[in-house]
Amino acid sequence: MERADLRVYRYRDRQIGRSRWRRIDATALPPPRCEERVSMQRFAAARPVRGEVHVVDLTLDFDAHADWLDVEHARRDALALLAHLDRLYGLPPEAVGIAYTGGAGFHLALPAPLLGGWASPEATAAAKALATAWRAALRLVTLDAPTGVDPEDAVDRAAWRDALIALLGATPSPLADDAALDLWLARSGRSFFTRRRLIRRLNAPRRDGRWKIPLTPDELAGGMERIRALADAGPRAAAGPRPVVCPALADAYATALAAAEAAAAAAAAARPLPPPRPPRHPPELGGAAAGDGEAALRAAIGGDLPVCAARLARRPPPPGGSNPEIMALASMLRELGVAEADAAAALRRWAGAWRAESVASVTRAVYAHGYAFGYPFMQALGAAAPSDCAACPFRAQFTRCWGTRRNRT
């Protein structure tokens, strides 16, 4: 973890379709014209990489996610958490970004400066830990975060049942038995805090005609009739949360971040190393042993090789495509009068049996089209330098060798 220059962390991921997103410079975003979503994570890099360092503007989503909930329940939970943050950290509600989604929920946003401006690959994991702790402390039914319940803790299960009764007046029928309640407690909120959590932008229009709008604490406390009227009226000026320093909240986040980084390091240390990857091609199908390729080419021409060709033949074939090497050596054999079949056989011995098809097709093209051999091609493969050519006995035999065409000495 490190203190971040938050001006550098200006990139977010922007949704461009179902399960599709693109990294964008958030400082240059135009006003939203549709139900546009961007990540609550902010990045310093314009291109995403796995496990990258990031900061979060922690966005807490209160959502009437089930038939037995409505938006009033989400509003009450949001107010309860605002009061809890004020009591626990001395964080005034005016410092929190409050928004009505225009549908069945509310967002509370804690900007990165409130969290201390920490950047880390585990920044989202630390935010998840805080949200989980707050949800567990207040038994917030509508907060989209893990409940933090131990499946073996019957007392905790009972406390959540009491919280449901307090919020709804009775246990909802889908959660009436312990097995159904346990399943809800285990699954609730698991998917919210991910590496790329996309949040609808403020003043984004919805398909039903309402808008996601910013609210003041007083407007949130004022009731749903007034809130819905504001959302029907259209976009509002988003003054943003009041900038404040909250050392207690920043310390809590730093503690959660240190724990998340330690857990990630321990998990990485305990993770078994992956088994070695098998070679792309079995050893018995690989290229010739050291010296065998050179010997095969010498046998084909019945004598010594040009120094550049000998140097190339002593190398193992490259692990990827080797067509340029095959083409250069086949061109040499053609110009020295070796038959196509004999050239292909010698090159197969150098390149390996698994490259037989490439050897055959490249050699066929070289002999059909009369490809030339010479310094420019070997130099491009790193097998020749001008000094190699000065005393080469083959230079007069190859039309493209150093000095042959321009009569250089």
N, C-alpha and C positions, 0 to 999 in steps of 0.2 A: 504494500500500500504506500501511496505517496500523496503529498499535497499537490493538487493539480492547478495549473493555470486554466481556469474554466473557459477563458476565451479561446483556447486551443481546441477544446472539446466542443466543436460546433457542428459536427455531423450527426445525423440521425438516420435511421432506416425508415423509409416511407413505403407504405403499402401501395402496390400498383395493380393488384388483382388478388384473386383467391390464393392464399398461401404463396404470394409473390411479393417481393419488396425490392427497393433500390436505395442505396446509400446516397444521401443528398446533404447539401450545405443548408442547415436549418436557418441560418441567418438571412438567407435570400429567398425564403419561402413566400409566395404570394398568399393572399387570403384564401381560405378553403372555399371551393365551389361545389363540393360533394361531401359524402361521408368519408372524408379523408382521415387516415390514421398515420401517426408517426410514433417511433419508439420512445419510451420513457428513458432509454439508455442514450447517452451521448458519447461520441467517439472522437478521437483525435485523427484517425486515419480515414482517408477518402474511400479506401477499399477495405472490406471486411476480411479479417483473418480469424482463424479458430483461437478461442481463448484470449481475445484481445483485451487490453486494459480499457476501462470505460468508467464513466460516472453515471449516476442515476438521479433523475428528478423523481423521487419516490411518489408514485401515483397509487392511491388507495381507492379501490373500486367497490362501492356499495351497490349491490344489484339484487333486485327481486327475481332471483334466478329460478324460482319454483312456483307452481300454481298456487301454493298455499302462502305465498308472500305477495306484498304489493309495495309500491314505491314509498308509501308512508313509513313502512318498516325500515326501508333503507335510509330515509331521512332521519329517523330517530337514532339509528345506529351511527350515522355520520356525526350528529350532534353529540352523542355520547363520547365518541373518540376525540372530538375537538376539546371537550371538557377534560378528558383524561390527559391529553398532551399538555394542556395548560397546567393541570395539577402536578404532573410528573416532572415536566421539564421547564415549566415557566414559559411555555410557548404560547403567545397570544393568538387567538383565532384569526386575527387580521393578517398574521404572517403566513397563513396557509392559503393556497389557491383552492377555491371552492367552485365547483361547477355542477350544474344539473345536466345530465346527459340528453335531456329531451325525451327520454323514454321511461325506463324503469329503474333509474339509479342516479347516483351522485359520485363525483370524484373529489377526493382531497389530495392536493399535490404539495409535496414538501420539496422545494427546489434544492439542488445540490449544495448551494452555499449553507443552507440550514443544517445539512448533514456533515458540515466541516470541509466540503470540497475535496473529499478523498477519492482517489482513482485507484482501481485495482481490477484484475481479472475476476475477482469474487465480489465486486460491488453489488451485483444483483442478488447474490446469495445472502449478503449481509442485510439488504433491504427486506428480503423474504423473512429472515430471522426476526427482525423488528416487527414486521406486520403480523407474523405468527404469534409473537409474544403479546402484542396488543389485543389481538382477537381472543386469545386464550384468557387474558386477564379480565376482559369485559364480556366474554361469551357473545361476541357480535355475530349474529346469525347471518347477516347479509354481506359481511366483508369477504371479498374474494381473496382469501389467503388460507393456508393450511390451519386446521384447528389446533394442532399441537397435542392431540389426545393420544395417550398411551392406550392401546387396545385392551390392555389388562387392567386398566384403572377404572373400576366400577364407580368410584366416587366421582371422578371427572365426567363419566358418562351421565351420571345422575344430575350433576351441575348443569350440563348442557340441556338436559331435558327440562330442568327448571327454567333455564333461560328461554327456551322455546315457549313454555307456558306463559312466562312473563311478557314476552313480546306478542304472542298470538292469542293468549287467553286459554289455550289448550294445546296439547301435543298434536301436531298435524297427523291425520290418519296414515299417510304414507310412512311415517316414522314411529308408528305406535308400538311396534315390537322392537326388542333390543337388537336383533340382527339387522333390521333396516336402519336403525339409528346408528349402529356401529359402521355400517357401510357408508352412510352419508358423512359421518365424522371423518372417515378415512379418505374419502374421495374429494371432499369439499375443498376448493381452493388449490388443488394440486398443480393446476396448469397455469396459474396466473403469473408467477414470477419466473419467467423464462429469460433466456439470453436476449430475446428480441420481443419485448412486450409492446404491442402496438396499441396506442390510445387515440381515440377520436379527438381531433383538434378542436379548440375552442371556436365557437361561432361557425361550426360546420353544420350545414343543413341536413335534415333527415328526410327520408322518403315520405314520412307521414306529415310533413309540413312544419314540424317543430325544429328547434335549433338547440345545439349544445351551447349553453350560455354560462358566463361567469356569474357568481353570486357573492354577496357580502354575507358575513355571519348573521346579521339581522334578517336578511332575506331568507336564508336557510331556515332560521327559527320561525319565520312568519307563516308557514303552512303551505300546502300544496296548491291551493287555489291561486294564490298570488304567483307562485313559482311557475305554474303552467301558463298563466297569462303572459309572463315575461318571455317564456320560451316560444309562445305563439307570435310574439311581436317581432321577432327577428334578432339579428346580431346586436350585441351590446359592446360598448367600449370595455376592453379588458385592461383595467388598470394594473392588474397583477398583484400578488401578495406584497405586503409591506416588507421591505428589506430589513431584517433584524439579524442579530447574532444570537445564537442559542447554544451556549457552551455545553449545557447538560445533554441536549439531543445529539450534538456533534460527538460528545464522549461516548454516548450509548452506541452510536453508529460505528465509531472507531473500534469499540470493544467487540461488536458483532463482526466487524470486518476482519479483525485479527483472528477471531475464532474460525471464521469461514476459511481464511487462508491456511490456518494450521490444519483444519480438517481436509482441505484439498491436498496439502502436501503429504499428510499421512496416508490418504487414499492412494496417491500416486506412488508412494514408497511401498505400499502393501500390494499394489497391483502387479501380478506376475508379468515378467517380460514375455512378449509374444514369441512364439516359436520362430526360428529362422525361416525366412521364406525360401521355398525350394527354388533352385535355379530355373530360369525361364525355359531353358532347354536342358535335357539330361546330359550329364558329362560325356557319355559315350557318343553324343551327337555334336559335340563342340568342335572348334576349329583344330587345326593341326597342332601337335606339340611343337615346342620351340625348335626351329631349324628344319622341321619337316616340310613346311610350306616353301621355304627357300629351296630345299632339295628337290621338291617336285617341279618347281619352275625351272631350275637348272637342267633337270633331266629332260624337260620338254624341249629346250632349245639346244641341248647338247653342249653346254659350256657355261661360262660365268654370266652373271646378270649385271646390267648397269647398276652402279652403286646405289642409285635412288630406288630402283626396283628391289634390290636385295634388302635395303633398309625397310621398305614397306612390307616385304614378305616375311621379315623377322618379327613383325608386330602381330599380336593376336588380332583377329577380326574384331572390329568394334561391336559392342553388345547390341546396338540398334541396327539401323540400316547400314549396309556395307557396299551398296551399289557403286559409289564413286571409286572405292578401292578396286573392286572387281573390274570396273570399266577401264581404269588406268592399266592394270596388269594385263587384261585381255587385249587392249590396244597394242601393248608392247609385244605380246606373243604374235599377234597378227602381222605386225610390221617386220618381225624377224622370221616370218615364213612358217610358223607352226600351224598345223591344221586345226580347224575349229574344234573337232572332237577331242584332240589331244590337249588343246588349250583348256577346254571345259573340264576335262578330267584332272588336270594339274590344279586348276583353280578350286575345284571341289575339295581336293585334299587340303588346300590351304584354308578354305572358308568353312569347311565342316559339312557333314551330310545334310544337316537341317536347312542349309542354304542352297541346296542343289537346284531348286526351282529358280531362285534368283540368279545363280551362276549361269544356268542354261539360257534364261531369257536375256540377260545382259550380254553374254558372249555372242548370242545369235545376232543381237542388234549391232554390236561392234563389228562383226564380220560382214553383216549385210550392208552396212552403211559406210564402211571404211573409216572408222574413227581413228584419229591420229594419236600418237603418243609423243610426249615431250615434256620439256621443263615446266611450262605453265601449269600443267595438270598436276605434276608431282610436287611442285612448289606449293600449290593450293592445299595439298594433303599433308604438308609439313615434312615431305620426304626428300626434298632437294634444295640446294642453295647454289648460287652461281659458282662458288669455288669447287663444287662437286663436278661441274661440267667441263672445267678447263682442260683436264687431261683424260676425259672419258673417251675410250676407244669407240663407243657406239654413236657418238654425236653426229657423225656424218650419215648414219643410217636412218635417223629419225627426222622427218621434215619439220617438226616443231621443237627440236631441241635448241638449247641456248646458242645463239649466234648463227644457226644454220640459215634462217631466212633473211636476217639483216646483216649477215656476214661480219658479226662481231667476233672479236678475239679476246 
